[in-house]
Amino acid sequence: MPKCKNCKAPYTKRFPNQIVCSKPCEFEYKKIKAKQTKARPLTHGKWQVKLQAKINLLIRTIDKGQKCISSDKFTTTPNAGHYWPAGNNGNIRFHLFNIWLQSAQQNKYEEHQPAYISQIKKMYGDAAAIWLIELPITIGYAKWTIPELEDAYSICLKLIKEAETQPVLNAAGRWEARHHYQERLGLY
């Protein structure tokens, strides 16, 4: 006879995946498990995912009211699109100059890169485009500790609130905001 995972009393199983003896024990067991799950610290990978979500929100906030960097059209489905995909370029996944407002449709395809870089050239010139193309080499290897990611996360939350109060920015304002916020994040 199996023992209840909550009260440890023996019980007769009514279902193959049953692990507690009664509804009250099920409730208590779920409550205990939820507390244990919340108490576990986040792993390095989970901190990266959590921070990336906030960085992406920051980018969408900086670029609010702007056109998609790839299609040069206004979008109803704004994403934060990386020129260099985060999966293959972990060293620049949080770099604010590697991420611009992009439609969800354009963000799905790697073929967006020529149009993406063309828009960077149009707005900021050839030097900015070359700099972005060489960014993974310029930055080199980067790996952050969990405390660094935690700090960047809390700073990013403040920056999002700050960016929400900004008016719609022109191209120069977007560049300056990225530069300013990049410094404050302290990741590069």
C-alpha positions in Angstrom: 0.0 0.0 0.0 1.5 3.4 -1.0 2.0 6.2 1.6 0.5 9.7 1.1 3.1 12.2 0.0 1.6 14.7 2.5 0.5 13.0 5.7 2.5 9.7 5.2 -0.6 7.6 6.0 -1.2 4.4 3.9 -4.0 4.7 1.4 -5.6 2.7 -1.5 -5.0 4.2 -4.9 -8.1 5.1 -7.0 -6.0 6.5 -9.9 -2.7 5.3 -11.3 -1.0 8.7 -10.8 -2.5 9.4 -7.4 0.2 10.4 -4.8 -2.0 11.7 -1.9 -4.8 10.1 0.1 -7.4 12.8 0.0 -8.4 16.2 -1.3 -7.2 18.1 1.8 -3.8 16.4 1.5 -3.7 17.2 -2.2 -4.3 20.9 -1.4 -1.6 20.9 1.3 0.9 19.0 -0.9 0.4 21.4 -3.8 0.9 24.4 -1.4 4.2 22.9 -0.1 5.4 22.1 -3.6 4.6 25.7 -4.8 6.6 27.2 -1.9 9.6 24.9 -2.7 9.4 25.8 -6.4 9.4 29.6 -5.6 12.3 29.2 -3.1 14.6 27.7 -5.8 17.0 30.3 -7.2 16.9 30.9 -10.9 19.6 29.2 -13.0 22.0 31.2 -15.2 19.9 30.3 -18.3 16.6 31.3 -16.7 18.1 34.7 -15.7 19.2 35.2 -19.4 15.7 34.4 -20.6 14.2 36.7 -18.0 16.6 39.6 -18.8 16.1 39.1 -22.5 12.4 39.6 -22.2 12.9 42.9 -20.4 15.6 44.1 -22.8 13.2 43.3 -25.6 10.5 45.4 -23.9 13.0 48.2 -23.4 13.7 48.2 -27.1 10.0 48.2 -28.0 9.6 51.1 -25.6 12.6 53.1 -27.0 11.4 52.5 -30.6 7.7 53.0 -30.0 5.9 54.7 -32.9 8.6 53.7 -35.3 8.6 51.6 -38.4 10.0 48.0 -38.6 13.8 48.1 -39.1 13.5 45.5 -41.9 10.4 46.4 -43.9 10.3 50.1 -43.2 6.6 49.8 -42.5 4.5 50.4 -39.4 3.6 47.2 -37.7 0.8 46.2 -35.4 2.9 43.3 -34.1 6.1 44.9 -32.8 9.0 42.6 -31.8 12.5 43.3 -30.7 14.5 41.9 -33.6 18.1 41.0 -33.3 20.4 41.7 -36.3 22.7 39.0 -35.0 20.4 36.2 -33.6 20.7 35.7 -29.9 21.0 31.9 -30.1 24.2 32.0 -32.2 25.6 35.2 -30.7 25.2 35.0 -27.0 27.9 37.6 -26.5 25.7 40.3 -28.0 22.3 39.0 -27.1 21.7 42.0 -24.8 23.5 44.6 -26.8 21.0 47.4 -27.5 22.5 48.3 -30.8 21.9 44.8 -32.0 18.2 44.9 -31.3 15.7 47.2 -33.1 11.9 47.3 -33.4 10.9 44.7 -36.0 7.5 43.3 -37.1 6.8 39.7 -35.9 6.7 38.6 -39.5 10.1 40.0 -40.3 11.6 38.7 -37.1 10.9 35.1 -38.1 13.3 35.2 -41.1 17.0 35.5 -41.3 16.6 36.9 -44.8 15.7 40.2 -43.1 19.4 41.0 -42.6 20.0 42.9 -45.9 17.0 45.1 -45.4 17.8 45.5 -41.7 21.4 46.8 -42.4 20.1 48.9 -45.3 17.8 50.8 -42.8 20.7 51.2 -40.4 22.8 52.7 -43.2 19.9 55.0 -44.2 19.3 56.3 -40.7 22.9 56.3 -39.3 25.3 56.0 -42.2 27.8 53.4 -43.5 30.0 53.6 -40.4 27.2 52.5 -38.1 26.2 49.7 -40.4 29.8 48.4 -40.6 30.1 48.7 -36.8 26.9 46.6 -36.4 28.2 44.0 -38.8 31.4 43.7 -36.9 29.8 43.8 -33.5 30.3 40.1 -32.5 34.0 40.4 -33.3 34.3 43.7 -31.6 32.7 42.5 -28.4 34.4 39.1 -28.3 33.5 36.6 -25.6 31.1 37.7 -23.0 29.6 35.7 -20.2 27.8 37.2 -17.2 27.5 35.9 -13.7 24.1 35.5 -12.1 24.6 38.6 -9.9 25.5 40.6 -13.0 22.3 39.4 -14.7 20.2 40.1 -11.6 21.6 43.7 -11.4 21.0 44.3 -15.1 17.5 43.0 -14.7 16.6 45.4 -11.9 18.3 48.3 -13.8 16.4 47.4 -16.9 13.1 47.6 -15.1 13.9 51.2 -14.1 15.0 52.0 -17.6 11.7 50.7 -19.0 9.8 53.0 -16.7 12.0 55.9 -17.7 11.6 55.1 -21.5 7.8 55.0 -21.1 7.8 58.6 -20.1 9.8 59.6 -23.3 8.0 61.0 -26.3 8.4 59.2 -29.7 12.1 59.6 -30.5 13.6 60.5 -33.9 16.6 58.5 -35.3 19.2 60.5 -33.3 17.1 60.2 -30.1 16.9 56.4 -30.5 20.6 56.1 -31.0 21.3 58.3 -28.0 18.8 56.4 -25.8 20.5 53.1 -26.7 23.9 54.5 -25.9 22.7 56.0 -22.5 20.8 52.8 -21.5 23.6 50.5 -22.6 26.0 52.3 -20.3 23.6 52.1 -17.4 22.9 48.4 -17.9 26.6 47.8 -17.4 26.8 44.6 -19.5 29.2 46.0 -22.2 
